[in-house]
């Protein structure tokens, strides 16, 4: 009986860090590509100083799965050709929500109903809620700290 060797994990080449000016150029390319392809409701979030996963997060919507996939493929191709990035793309098969990880920039492209369900903008806005979930009764707050 022959023994089957275990499969080795596939190692993807890692992207080298880009200089800040090249990150800004790639960010501009992403925004222009989405605009040229008539993406809807483009939201550009700066994550610098808020998270270490990326410098920017861009969220946009497409009107159909075909448009979502097309926009994602164009951004991935341009990142590879113009910036030498090896993008990690997830979700192309269903194209309800496609994630493109460019290292310094993360791009989410949704179909509108899926975008509304997940509400990433709200999660990443990092603004404090206007009303606390459990307000502290005034009787428990020291008098010198009450407004």
C-alpha positions as CSV (number, residue, x, y, z in Angstrom):
1,X,0.0,0.0,0.0
2,X,1.4,3.4,-1.0
3,X,1.5,6.2,1.5
4,X,0.2,9.6,0.4
5,X,2.3,12.5,1.5
6,X,0.4,15.3,3.3
7,X,-0.2,18.4,1.2
8,X,1.9,21.4,2.0
9,X,0.1,24.6,2.6
10,X,0.2,27.0,-0.4
11,X,2.4,30.0,0.4
12,X,1.5,33.2,-1.3
13,X,4.3,35.7,-1.9
14,X,4.0,38.6,0.6
15,X,3.6,42.1,-0.5
16,X,6.4,44.4,0.5
17,X,5.4,47.6,2.3
18,X,4.8,50.5,0.0
19,X,6.1,54.0,0.7
20,X,3.4,56.4,2.0
21,X,3.2,58.3,-1.3
22,X,2.6,55.1,-3.2
23,X,-0.1,54.1,-0.8
24,X,-1.8,57.4,-1.5
25,X,-1.5,56.8,-5.2
26,X,-3.0,53.3,-4.9
27,X,-5.8,54.8,-2.7
28,X,-6.5,57.4,-5.4
29,X,-6.5,54.6,-8.1
30,X,-9.1,52.6,-6.1
31,X,-11.4,55.6,-5.7
32,X,-11.0,56.6,-9.4
33,X,-11.7,53.0,-10.5
34,X,-14.8,52.8,-8.5
35,X,-16.0,56.1,-9.7
36,X,-15.3,55.3,-13.4
37,X,-17.2,52.0,-13.0
38,X,-20.2,53.9,-11.5
39,X,-20.0,52.4,-8.0
40,X,-22.7,53.8,-5.7
41,X,-22.4,55.2,-2.2
42,X,-18.6,55.2,-2.0
43,X,-17.4,55.6,1.5
44,X,-13.7,56.2,2.2
45,X,-12.5,55.6,5.8
46,X,-9.1,56.5,7.1
47,X,-7.9,53.9,9.6
48,X,-4.6,55.4,10.3
49,X,-4.1,55.7,14.0
50,X,-7.3,53.7,14.6
51,X,-6.3,50.2,13.5
52,X,-3.2,48.4,12.4
53,X,-4.9,46.3,9.7
54,X,-4.8,49.0,7.0
55,X,-4.4,52.7,6.4
56,X,-7.7,53.0,4.4
57,X,-10.9,51.1,4.0
58,X,-13.1,51.8,1.0
59,X,-16.7,50.6,0.9
60,X,-18.9,50.8,-2.2
61,X,-21.9,49.2,-3.8
62,X,-22.7,47.8,-7.2
63,X,-26.1,47.3,-8.7
64,X,-25.6,43.7,-9.6
65,X,-23.3,40.7,-8.8
66,X,-21.9,41.1,-12.3
67,X,-21.0,44.8,-11.7
68,X,-19.6,44.0,-8.2
69,X,-17.3,41.2,-9.7
70,X,-16.2,43.4,-12.6
71,X,-15.2,46.3,-10.3
72,X,-13.3,44.0,-8.0
73,X,-11.4,42.4,-10.8
74,X,-10.4,45.7,-12.3
75,X,-9.1,47.0,-9.0
76,X,-7.2,43.8,-8.4
77,X,-5.7,43.9,-11.9
78,X,-4.7,47.6,-11.6
79,X,-3.1,47.0,-8.2
80,X,-1.0,44.2,-9.7
81,X,0.0,46.0,-12.8
82,X,0.6,49.5,-11.5
83,X,1.8,48.8,-8.0
84,X,3.1,45.2,-8.0
85,X,0.6,44.2,-5.3
86,X,-0.6,40.7,-5.1
87,X,-4.2,41.3,-4.0
88,X,-6.2,38.8,-1.9
89,X,-9.7,38.7,-3.2
90,X,-12.6,36.8,-1.6
91,X,-16.2,36.5,-2.5
92,X,-16.0,36.6,-6.3
93,X,-17.9,33.4,-6.9
94,X,-21.2,34.8,-5.5
95,X,-20.3,38.5,-5.8
96,X,-22.7,39.6,-3.1
97,X,-19.8,41.0,-1.1
98,X,-16.2,41.0,-2.5
99,X,-13.3,41.9,-0.3
100,X,-10.0,43.0,-1.8
101,X,-7.1,43.1,0.5
102,X,-4.3,45.3,-0.9
103,X,-2.3,45.3,2.3
104,X,-2.5,49.0,3.1
105,X,-6.0,49.4,1.7
106,X,-9.0,47.1,2.2
107,X,-11.9,47.4,-0.3
108,X,-15.4,46.1,0.2
109,X,-17.8,46.0,-2.7
110,X,-21.3,45.0,-1.9
111,X,-24.7,44.5,-3.5
112,X,-26.9,47.1,-1.8
113,X,-29.1,44.6,0.3
114,X,-26.0,42.8,1.6
115,X,-24.3,46.2,2.4
116,X,-27.3,47.3,4.4
117,X,-27.4,44.1,6.3
118,X,-23.8,44.2,7.5
119,X,-23.5,48.0,7.9
120,X,-19.7,48.1,7.9
121,X,-19.7,51.9,7.8
122,X,-21.4,52.0,11.2
123,X,-19.1,49.5,12.7
124,X,-15.9,51.3,11.5
125,X,-17.1,54.9,11.9
126,X,-15.7,54.7,15.5
127,X,-17.9,57.5,16.6
128,X,-19.3,57.2,20.1
129,X,-23.0,56.4,20.4
130,X,-25.1,59.5,21.2
131,X,-26.9,57.7,24.1
132,X,-25.1,55.2,26.3
133,X,-26.7,51.7,26.4
134,X,-27.0,51.8,30.2
135,X,-26.9,55.4,31.5
136,X,-25.5,55.8,35.0
137,X,-28.1,57.1,37.5
138,X,-27.2,60.6,38.8
139,X,-27.4,59.3,42.3
140,X,-24.3,57.2,41.7
141,X,-22.2,60.0,40.1
142,X,-20.2,62.2,42.6
143,X,-21.6,65.7,42.8
144,X,-18.4,67.3,41.7
145,X,-18.5,65.3,38.4
146,X,-22.2,66.0,37.6
147,X,-23.0,68.4,34.8
